[in-house]
Amino acid sequence: MARARRFAVLLGLVIAATPTSLPAQTYPTRPVKIISQAGVGSAPDVMARIMADELGKAWGVQPVIINRPGASGALAAQMAATAEKDGHTLFLANSSTFNILPHTQPNAPFDMKRDFVPAGFVAEQPMLIAVNAEVPVRTLPELIALAKQKPKELLYAGNSGGSLPNMTGEFFRERAGIDVTFVSYPGTAAGLVDVVAGRVHFIVDGLPALFGAIESKRIRPLAVAYDKRLPNMPDLPTVAETLPGFVATGWSVLMALSGTPPGIVRKIGADLDKGLVQPEVRDKYAKIGAYVRPMPPDQLAAFIRNQQETWRPIVTRVLAEQRRN
């Protein structure tokens, strides 16, 4: 009788577990859509497609990337937030969606904390400071010295006001104690054209967006805003070697919708991590200036909160200055 009771208890536990475990075991049951805020052909789009290829290998079905650029990620987030909460629609969010968008669009019809849950960390893209090849400086301290000799004369290019490159540039201006002028562009390509042509002195942007121009020697990199020197560019100093503690990176997180079964969220994250840690995948990212950094869910949530706290005073201050001007 005791044995029968134990068997009944075990059977009950198995039956109780089945509804939550079965969806994760069978996921995905149809093609998965990954909504991306990156424009087609951009460096973030290339990163998204590398990630999608790895997930496709794990799932046996290739995820579909849907590009919805614009409004600093708001268009993509809004599209994703209204989808079915079953893990078959995901949102590839970048750092500005968490750190900047809440300040520039406080009345957006979605909330990143309420409507989404992190499934996995994809990669970081360090911000970089690079000059026109004819500018007579070869180090970051020399650029700072030149800017102090010529207040208000040096121009720097960056994505539209309120973007991470803009915030990084203004953070650099503040920390270095220099007076340089921000020139806003709708995208990296347009700003890069003017820097290469010598109409603008330097550029602040993510390494993936500038990688090609660096390799072709059309611009000269001075420093990367990462917490350590890059493994594939060991001779490039960090900004922190001149301005201690200065770190600025873009990063991408794969998000599921809040309400998605936790087992499915965990499976997405595990499959993502398994693919990204492969040496050949890491190399693909490194070749375009991005660096894989897998994180367990609790560490990822803490990372996002820390980034928001770090950037909040900078974003608030820069946006207030831009409104006054």
C-alpha positions in Angstrom: 0.0 0.0 0.0 2.8 2.4 0.9 4.5 1.6 -2.4 1.3 2.3 -4.3 0.9 5.7 -2.5 4.5 6.6 -3.4 3.9 5.7 -7.0 0.7 7.8 -7.0 2.6 10.8 -5.6 5.4 10.5 -8.2 2.9 10.1 -11.0 1.1 13.2 -9.8 4.3 15.2 -9.8 5.1 14.1 -13.3 1.6 15.0 -14.5 1.8 18.4 -12.7 5.2 19.2 -14.3 4.1 18.2 -17.8 2.1 21.4 -18.8 5.1 23.7 -18.0 7.9 21.5 -19.4 6.2 20.2 -22.6 6.0 23.6 -24.3 9.8 24.2 -23.8 10.6 20.6 -25.1 8.6 21.1 -28.3 9.6 24.8 -28.9 9.5 26.2 -31.5 6.4 24.7 -33.2 6.5 27.2 -36.0 8.9 29.9 -37.5 10.1 32.4 -35.0 10.1 36.1 -35.8 12.8 38.3 -34.4 11.9 42.0 -34.6 15.0 44.1 -34.9 15.4 47.9 -34.7 18.4 47.7 -37.0 18.3 48.8 -40.6 18.9 46.2 -43.3 22.6 45.9 -44.1 23.8 47.8 -41.0 26.4 46.4 -38.6 23.7 45.5 -36.0 21.7 43.8 -38.7 24.7 41.7 -39.6 25.1 40.7 -35.9 21.4 39.8 -35.8 21.7 37.5 -38.7 24.7 35.7 -37.3 22.7 35.1 -34.1 19.7 33.9 -36.1 21.8 31.4 -38.0 22.9 29.9 -34.8 19.4 29.7 -33.3 18.3 28.1 -36.6 20.8 25.3 -36.2 19.5 24.6 -32.7 15.8 24.8 -33.6 15.8 23.2 -37.0 14.0 26.1 -38.5 15.5 29.5 -39.4 14.2 32.5 -37.5 12.9 35.4 -39.7 14.5 38.8 -39.0 12.0 41.6 -39.4 13.7 45.0 -39.6 11.8 47.9 -38.1 14.3 50.8 -37.7 13.3 54.2 -36.6 12.3 56.2 -33.5 15.3 54.9 -31.5 13.8 51.4 -31.4 10.3 52.5 -30.5 8.8 51.2 -33.7 10.3 47.7 -33.2 9.4 47.5 -29.5 5.8 48.5 -30.1 5.4 45.9 -32.9 6.9 43.2 -30.7 4.9 44.2 -27.5 1.6 43.4 -29.2 2.5 39.9 -30.4 1.4 36.6 -28.9 3.2 35.7 -25.7 4.4 32.2 -26.7 8.0 32.8 -27.6 7.5 32.8 -31.3 8.0 36.6 -31.6 11.1 38.0 -30.0 12.6 41.5 -29.8 16.3 42.2 -30.4 16.7 45.3 -28.3 19.9 47.4 -28.0 21.2 49.5 -25.2 19.6 52.8 -26.3 16.2 51.2 -26.0 16.8 50.7 -22.2 19.1 53.7 -21.5 17.8 56.5 -23.7 14.4 55.8 -25.1 12.6 56.1 -21.7 13.9 59.6 -21.5 13.2 60.7 -25.1 9.8 59.0 -25.3 8.4 58.8 -21.8 4.8 58.3 -23.1 5.6 55.4 -25.4 2.8 52.8 -25.4 5.1 50.1 -24.1 7.4 49.6 -21.1 10.6 47.6 -21.4 10.4 46.4 -17.8 6.6 45.6 -17.9 6.3 44.2 -21.5 9.5 42.2 -22.0 11.7 39.7 -20.2 15.4 39.2 -21.1 16.1 35.8 -22.7 19.8 36.2 -23.5 22.7 38.6 -24.0 24.0 38.7 -27.6 27.1 40.9 -27.8 28.7 44.3 -26.9 29.9 46.9 -29.4 32.4 49.3 -27.8 32.1 53.0 -28.7 35.2 54.3 -30.5 36.8 57.7 -31.0 38.5 58.1 -34.4 39.8 61.1 -36.3 40.2 62.2 -39.9 43.5 60.9 -41.2 44.8 64.4 -41.7 44.1 65.7 -38.2 47.5 66.1 -36.6 47.0 63.8 -33.6 47.8 60.2 -33.0 46.6 59.7 -29.4 43.6 60.6 -27.3 45.6 62.9 -25.1 46.8 64.8 -28.2 43.2 65.2 -29.4 42.2 66.6 -26.0 45.2 69.0 -26.0 44.2 70.2 -29.5 40.6 70.7 -28.5 41.8 72.8 -25.5 44.0 74.9 -27.8 41.1 75.5 -30.2 37.9 75.7 -28.2 34.7 75.4 -30.2 36.6 74.8 -33.4 36.7 71.0 -33.5 33.6 69.2 -34.8 32.6 65.6 -34.0 30.1 63.5 -35.9 27.6 61.2 -34.3 24.2 59.7 -34.9 21.2 61.9 -34.2 20.8 63.7 -30.9 19.9 61.4 -28.1 21.7 58.4 -29.6 24.3 56.4 -27.7 27.1 57.9 -29.9 25.9 61.4 -29.1 25.7 60.6 -25.4 29.2 59.0 -25.5 30.6 62.1 -27.3 29.1 64.5 -24.7 30.3 62.3 -21.9 33.8 62.5 -23.4 33.5 66.2 -23.8 32.5 66.6 -20.2 35.1 64.3 -18.7 37.9 65.7 -20.9 37.0 69.3 -20.1 36.9 70.3 -23.7 34.6 72.5 -25.8 33.8 70.7 -29.1 30.7 70.8 -31.3 28.4 67.9 -32.0 27.2 67.5 -35.6 24.2 65.3 -35.9 23.7 62.8 -38.7 20.8 60.5 -39.5 23.2 57.5 -39.5 26.9 56.6 -39.3 27.4 56.4 -43.0 26.6 60.1 -43.6 28.8 61.3 -40.7 31.6 59.1 -41.8 31.6 60.6 -45.3 32.2 64.1 -43.8 34.9 62.8 -41.4 36.8 61.1 -44.2 36.4 64.2 -46.4 37.8 66.4 -43.6 34.7 68.5 -43.1 34.4 67.1 -39.6 37.4 66.4 -37.4 36.4 63.2 -35.5 33.7 60.7 -35.0 32.2 58.8 -32.0 30.4 55.7 -32.9 30.2 51.9 -32.3 33.2 49.9 -33.5 31.2 47.7 -35.9 30.0 50.8 -37.8 33.6 52.1 -38.2 35.5 48.9 -38.6 35.6 49.0 -42.4 36.9 52.6 -42.5 39.6 51.7 -39.9 40.8 48.8 -41.9 41.0 50.9 -45.1 42.8 53.6 -43.1 40.3 56.2 -44.0 40.1 57.2 -40.4 42.6 56.8 -37.5 41.3 55.2 -34.3 42.5 56.8 -31.1 40.8 54.9 -28.3 38.0 52.4 -27.6 35.6 52.9 -24.7 35.8 49.4 -23.4 36.9 48.0 -20.0 40.0 46.4 -21.6 42.0 46.4 -24.8 40.4 44.5 -27.6 41.8 41.0 -28.3 42.0 41.7 -32.1 43.2 45.3 -31.7 45.7 45.1 -28.8 47.6 48.2 -29.8 44.5 50.4 -29.5 44.3 52.1 -26.1 41.1 52.3 -24.1 39.6 55.7 -23.3 39.9 54.7 -19.6 43.7 54.8 -19.9 43.4 58.6 -20.3 40.1 59.2 -18.5 39.8 56.5 -15.7 36.5 54.7 -15.5 35.3 55.8 -18.9 33.4 52.9 -20.5 30.7 53.1 -23.1 29.3 50.2 -25.1 26.3 49.4 -27.2 24.9 46.0 -26.5 22.1 43.7 -27.7 19.7 41.6 -25.7 17.2 39.1 -27.1 13.9 39.7 -25.4 10.8 37.6 -25.0 7.4 39.0 -24.1 6.3 39.1 -20.5 4.0 36.2 -20.0 6.0 33.8 -22.2 6.3 30.5 -20.4 9.5 30.6 -18.3 10.6 27.2 -19.7 10.5 28.7 -23.2 12.5 31.8 -22.1 15.1 29.6 -20.5 15.4 27.4 -23.6 15.8 30.4 -25.9 18.6 31.7 -23.6 20.3 28.4 -23.4 20.2 27.8 -27.2 21.5 31.3 -27.7 24.4 30.9 -25.3 25.3 27.5 -26.8 25.6 29.0 -30.3 27.4 32.2 -29.4 30.2 30.6 -27.4 31.4 28.6 -30.4 34.9 29.8 -31.3 33.9 30.4 -35.0 30.9 32.4 -33.9 33.0 34.5 -31.6 35.4 35.2 -34.4 32.6 36.3 -36.7 31.5 38.9 -34.2 35.1 40.0 -33.4 35.8 40.6 -37.1 33.1 43.2 -37.2 34.0 44.8 -33.8 31.5 43.0 -31.5 32.2 40.8 -28.6 30.1 37.9 -27.3 29.4 38.0 -23.5 26.9 35.3 -22.4 25.2 35.9 -19.0 22.9 33.8 -16.8 19.4 35.4 -16.4 20.0 36.9 -13.0 23.3 38.5 -14.0 21.7 39.8 -17.2 18.9 41.5 -15.3 21.4 43.1 -13.0 23.6 44.2 -15.9 20.6 46.0 -17.5 19.7 47.7 -14.2 23.4 48.8 -13.7 23.6 50.2 -17.2 20.4 52.2 -16.7 21.6 53.7 -13.4 25.0 54.5 -15.0 23.6 56.3 -18.0 20.6 58.0 -16.4 22.4 61.1 -15.1 24.4 61.5 -18.3 21.3 61.2 -20.6 19.2 63.5 -18.4 21.9 66.2 -18.4 22.6 66.0 -22.1 19.0 66.1 -23.1 18.3 69.0 -20.8 21.2 70.9 -22.5 19.9 70.1 -25.9 16.4 71.4 -25.0 17.8 74.6 -23.7 19.8 75.2 -26.9 
